[in-house]
């Protein structure tokens, strides 16, 4: 007598409550050649199988601009693969900002500013599962040739009497005392909106905050421009930190040392080499010499004082402009020091 051995292949039976009467169904077939079928009782009208685990898609071969590139609208490409399905779309991020999804394996950025950037892409498969994101880090080099470096004059080392010798100032402006200064250079004009916009475009706008009557605006693409007709007016609503950062920016693009002037340096430069002056313009000041409230310059609106273009009035002793009037100017040291 021969024996027939039946092998039942691996299966998983899922019990579904209330799905009909118990019946016999063929669950698996196996055995030796010529063997019959093995019947396995099932608790439902059909046999259920757990779906196999989905493997997430992957991103490979991500390519982007070289580090130090000057391309302001860089392009990226990559390869997406899914071993057990298909990829529906790719999610795009640039500098932590979402740019939605695409079905393409290439993407071109809008215009960027110079500085550090990061591009990120992740794949979404047909099961809705996402891949790990792939990142591309790079730095866009700044075109230093596009920057207007401020013009300066050099003031020789000197010893001068600093303070209020007229008795009309605040108590912290006395007593008059001697101050020794080493040679230094100073800009002949206040920094213009055009120059400050160049600084903002070189970075990421970190030192830009919208303010009333500000003469610099941010365009939709992230570029900063001066308002038409205000390009040569002094930059206003500038914090000390932003003014100091602008000096560091000039250090970077020129290789020279730039900083804000000390109070003593600024006062001596404003005197124009003439100790004892009451004003940078001399013993008197009026609307033909400087811009101040109700001075009558053509840029005023009613009794509201507006800036005038830098260099609009005559220069003082060292060839410097707007050392009186127009806008306040930051110094390196704290006023009380």
Phi and psi in degrees as a GROMACS rama.xvg file:
@    title "Ramachandran Plot"
@    xaxis  label "Phi"
@    yaxis  label "Psi"
@TYPE xy
-94.9704  153.695  UNK-2
-112.356  135.28  UNK-3
-100.301  127.4  UNK-4
-104.196  126.056  UNK-5
-103.343  129.867  UNK-6
-107.429  126.941  UNK-7
-101.994  120.708  UNK-8
-67.3525  156.936  UNK-9
-63.1981  133.976  UNK-10
-149.346  162.147  UNK-11
-124.116  129.808  UNK-12
-106.426  128.424  UNK-13
-105.053  126.604  UNK-14
-87.4864  122.846  UNK-15
-113.86  111.746  UNK-16
-66.1333  140.123  UNK-17
69.3044  29.6581  UNK-18
-106.205  24.4284  UNK-19
112.607  177.558  UNK-20
-72.1631  157.037  UNK-21
-70.4457  134.524  UNK-22
-147.368  160.98  UNK-23
-88.535  132.052  UNK-24
-131.157  156.451  UNK-25
-77.436  113.603  UNK-26
-95.4649  -33.408  UNK-27
-161.114  157.029  UNK-28
-129.312  137.83  UNK-29
-166.936  -167.944  UNK-30
110.978  -172.505  UNK-31
-80.7608  167.822  UNK-32
-57.6489  133.671  UNK-33
85.1013  -1.09026  UNK-34
-75.0915  161.818  UNK-35
-86.2678  -172.658  UNK-36
-96.1888  146.038  UNK-37
-98.3152  126.471  UNK-38
-95.6533  131.935  UNK-39
-121.552  129.815  UNK-40
-68.0376  141.253  UNK-41
-121.343  149.884  UNK-42
-94.3313  8.89482  UNK-43
-143.384  174.735  UNK-44
-73.9515  -11.4408  UNK-45
-149.13  161.608  UNK-46
-95.5889  128.474  UNK-47
-98.3176  146.406  UNK-48
-126.018  135.003  UNK-49
-67.5347  135.495  UNK-50
-67.629  143.041  UNK-51
-64.5928  152.085  UNK-52
-63.6751  135.197  UNK-53
-81.2653  131.71  UNK-54
-88.6835  129.426  UNK-55
-68.0534  155.091  UNK-56
-71.4269  168.328  UNK-57
-135.195  152.269  UNK-58
-109.535  130.138  UNK-59
-133.938  167.623  UNK-60
55.3881  38.4419  UNK-61
-68.2462  127.474  UNK-62
-126.641  142.245  UNK-63
-151.337  -167.105  UNK-64
-68.7134  153.185  UNK-65
-70.8575  150.629  UNK-66
-63.824  131.81  UNK-67
88.6428  4.90541  UNK-68
-65.5644  152.934  UNK-69
-102.52  5.80779  UNK-70
-70.9894  118.373  UNK-71
-88.7024  -10.9478  UNK-72
-126.529  67.5891  UNK-73
-69.7487  155.653  UNK-74
-114.689  153.409  UNK-75
-132.819  150.145  UNK-76
-143.568  158.207  UNK-77
-161.261  171.857  UNK-78
-120.311  131.027  UNK-79
-113.945  133.653  UNK-80
-132.111  149.128  UNK-81
-139.704  115.422  UNK-82
-73.0463  -20.6743  UNK-83
-132.496  28.3384  UNK-84
-177.942  -147.701  UNK-85
-136.271  158.577  UNK-86
-95.7226  126.835  UNK-87
-86.0057  -40.4369  UNK-88
-161.97  172.762  UNK-89
-127.908  133.506  UNK-90
-93.594  132.538  UNK-91
-113.129  134.108  UNK-92
-132.684  142.828  UNK-93
-136.299  119.879  UNK-94
53.8014  44.0027  UNK-95
67.3903  14.7801  UNK-96
-109.917  128.187  UNK-97
-75.2844  135.686  UNK-98
-116.456  26.9936  UNK-99
76.7098  -153.369  UNK-100
-124.733  162.102  UNK-101
-145.827  152.965  UNK-102
-95.417  -3.75594  UNK-103
-87.1636  162.328  UNK-104
-106.63  30.3828  UNK-105
-151.298  151.654  UNK-106
-155.68  140.291  UNK-107
-117.752  133.157  UNK-108
-78.5175  156.472  UNK-109
-70.8405  177.212  UNK-110
-65.2756  131.604  UNK-111
-112.957  163.419  UNK-112
-90.1433  163.74  UNK-113
-67.0383  160.747  UNK-114
119.408  -168.824  UNK-115
-82.5538  140.11  UNK-116
-142.064  161.055  UNK-117
-141.878  129.482  UNK-118
-106.913  139.714  UNK-119
-136.379  138.014  UNK-120
-136.816  140.356  UNK-121
-135.68  145.165  UNK-122
-97.5166  145.398  UNK-123
-118.962  122.38  UNK-124
-89.564  179.465  UNK-125
-66.3029  -17.2322  UNK-126
-90.4796  0.597683  UNK-127
85.7511  7.79247  UNK-128
-90.8357  141.735  UNK-129
-101.808  148.73  UNK-130
-80.9658  167.579  UNK-131
-67.0603  138.817  UNK-132
-69.5973  148.086  UNK-133
-109.32  134.847  UNK-134
-114.561  148.294  UNK-135
-128.604  115.506  UNK-136
-102.786  137.842  UNK-137
-161.501  167.765  UNK-138
-123.312  130.302  UNK-139
-89.6829  121.849  UNK-140
-70.9828  145.307  UNK-141
-90.3621  138.494  UNK-142
-82.6487  96.6926  UNK-143
-64.2806  -23.2177  UNK-144
-66.3762  -18.1221  UNK-145
-87.4613  -0.560344  UNK-146
-95.957  134.017  UNK-147
-89.4113  105.168  UNK-148
-75.9905  129.45  UNK-149
-59.1562  143.623  UNK-150
-81.7726  139.417  UNK-151
-128.494  164.16  UNK-152
-125.022  151.048  UNK-153
-99.5684  130.673  UNK-154
-110.639  126.404  UNK-155
-68.1106  160.42  UNK-156
-59.7226  147.565  UNK-157
-158.08  166.199  UNK-158
-126.279  122.862  UNK-159
-141.473  164.828  UNK-160
-91.6668  112.633  UNK-161
-100.819  134.587  UNK-162
130.84  178.403  UNK-163
-88.7215  107.889  UNK-164
-94.266  2.66653  UNK-165
-104.925  -10.6146  UNK-166
71.52  24.6819  UNK-167
-116.354  -1.82849  UNK-168
-94.082  -168.253  UNK-169
-77.1795  162.874  UNK-170
-65.1959  -24.2263  UNK-171
-81.9674  5.2855  UNK-172
-100.654  7.37359  UNK-173
-128.445  159.702  UNK-174
-80.8907  162.943  UNK-175
-64.5613  134.736  UNK-176
-144.358  155.391  UNK-177
-79.841  136.546  UNK-178
-129.469  131.58  UNK-179
-101.793  128.426  UNK-180
-120.465  139.911  UNK-181
-84.0783  163.707  UNK-182
-57.0797  138.713  UNK-183
-149.892  158.402  UNK-184
-106.489  150.729  UNK-185
-144.813  145.965  UNK-186
-65.4544  141.757  UNK-187
-77.8309  -20.9638  UNK-188
-127.407  159.736  UNK-189
-65.6946  150.307  UNK-190
-66.7389  130.546  UNK-191
-86.4086  166.608  UNK-192
-63.1159  -34.3396  UNK-193
-62.568  -45.5432  UNK-194
-67.0724  -39.7569  UNK-195
-71.5596  -32.4958  UNK-196
-65.3117  -36.0889  UNK-197
-60.6872  -41.1104  UNK-198
-62.8194  -44.7949  UNK-199
-63.4324  -39.3353  UNK-200
-70.4267  -23.633  UNK-201
-74.1331  -21.9672  UNK-202
-114.287  -141.314  UNK-203
-118.204  19.44  UNK-204
75.1262  17.2837  UNK-205
-58.3362  -31.1774  UNK-206
-102.359  29.2296  UNK-207
-117.349  124.614  UNK-208
-135.743  123.454  UNK-209
-57.0893  137.856  UNK-210
-144.719  155.066  UNK-211
-59.0334  139.631  UNK-212
63.7099  16.9187  UNK-213
-70.3071  142.042  UNK-214
-98.2712  7.24427  UNK-215
-120.978  133.161  UNK-216
-123.779  154.396  UNK-217
-101.636  125.367  UNK-218
-80.4636  168.392  UNK-219
-59.7714  -32.5236  UNK-220
-82.7493  5.00596  UNK-221
90.4805  6.81716  UNK-222
-90.5922  144.176  UNK-223
-107.021  133.154  UNK-224
-136.971  149.176  UNK-225
-74.6939  151.404  UNK-226
-62.7241  143.226  UNK-227
-54.4793  131.216  UNK-228
87.6486  -8.48183  UNK-229
-112.245  10.2655  UNK-230
-57.947  -36.335  UNK-231
-103.233  12.2359  UNK-232
-84.3964  156.072  UNK-233
-67.1864  145.337  UNK-234
-66.8188  135.287  UNK-235
-123.256  169.615  UNK-236
55.5943  43.9217  UNK-237
-103.667  123.623  UNK-238
-74.9742  164.667  UNK-239
-61.425  -39.9697  UNK-240
-62.5346  -40.7701  UNK-241
-68.664  -39.3196  UNK-242
-63.3612  -41.0511  UNK-243
-67.0472  -39.1956  UNK-244
-64.5079  -35.6029  UNK-245
-62.2317  -40.5359  UNK-246
-62.0753  -42.5813  UNK-247
-64.2522  -35.1783  UNK-248
-61.5813  -43.2873  UNK-249
-64.9064  -36.4555  UNK-250
-58.3908  -42.5834  UNK-251
-66.6103  -45.0463  UNK-252
-83.5113  -19.7423  UNK-253
-106.738  -23.8228  UNK-254
80.5  2.44632  UNK-255
-100.524  172.165  UNK-256
-94.977  122.96  UNK-257
-126.019  142.123  UNK-258
-157.098  169.862  UNK-259
-71.3114  149.891  UNK-260
-73.4244  149.774  UNK-261
-70.7406  164.999  UNK-262
-60.1359  -40.5148  UNK-263
-65.0746  -42.1802  UNK-264
-63.6854  -44.337  UNK-265
-63.4003  -45.3503  UNK-266
-63.0881  -42.1618  UNK-267
-65.7307  -41.5196  UNK-268
-63.208  -38.2924  UNK-269
-65.9943  -32.7697  UNK-270
-68.2546  -18.7369  UNK-271
67.1531  28.4868  UNK-272
83.8089  8.10093  UNK-273
-119.184  94.7622  UNK-274
-59.3539  143.548  UNK-275
88.53  1.39043  UNK-276
-65.0124  141.746  UNK-277
-77.8689  -38.9785  UNK-278
-127.331  159.204  UNK-279
-58.821  -24.3719  UNK-280
-85.0843  -7.77681  UNK-281
125.798  -144.083  UNK-282
-79.9384  -14.7296  UNK-283
-139.564  165.627  UNK-284
-149.388  140.418  UNK-285
-149.136  -176.18  UNK-286
-67.7253  -9.67324  UNK-287
-89.1622  -6.88584  UNK-288
-112.128  -25.2564  UNK-289
-158.607  161.545  UNK-290
-97.4334  118.603  UNK-291
-149.479  175.168  UNK-292
-61.3752  133.475  UNK-293
60.7846  26.4868  UNK-294
-79.8693  -13.6322  UNK-295
88.1876  12.0595  UNK-296
-71.2464  156.466  UNK-297
-68.5298  -6.32897  UNK-298
-94.3434  -3.19491  UNK-299
-75.5861  150.101  UNK-300
-122.269  106.917  UNK-301
62.9111  -128.854  UNK-302
-100.463  13.7018  UNK-303
-86.4697  130.456  UNK-304
-88.5959  124.928  UNK-305
-114.388  159.164  UNK-306
-68.6482  154.528  UNK-307
-109.649  157.051  UNK-308
-57.6823  146.087  UNK-309
-62.1795  140.818  UNK-310
78.2358  12.4794  UNK-311
-68.3784  -35.1371  UNK-312
-101.688  170.479  UNK-313
-64.0683  153.711  UNK-314
-76.8042  157.145  UNK-315
-92.5041  -169.119  UNK-316
-49.1745  -42.4738  UNK-317
-92.3873  12.7593  UNK-318
80.0462  25.0236  UNK-319
-100.642  148.531  UNK-320
-114.764  150.032  UNK-321
58.5616  33.2872  UNK-322
-74.2679  -14.8876  UNK-323
-123.544  135.291  UNK-324
78.4422  -171.884  UNK-325
68.0011  -91.6676  UNK-326
-134.021  158.924  UNK-327
-71.1093  156.537  UNK-328
-128.123  138.521  UNK-329
-77.7547  145.411  UNK-330
-114.754  163.884  UNK-331
-70.8139  -43.0571  UNK-332
-94.5461  155.793  UNK-333
-68.3519  141.873  UNK-334
-57.3123  -35.2136  UNK-335
-79.4431  -10.0165  UNK-336
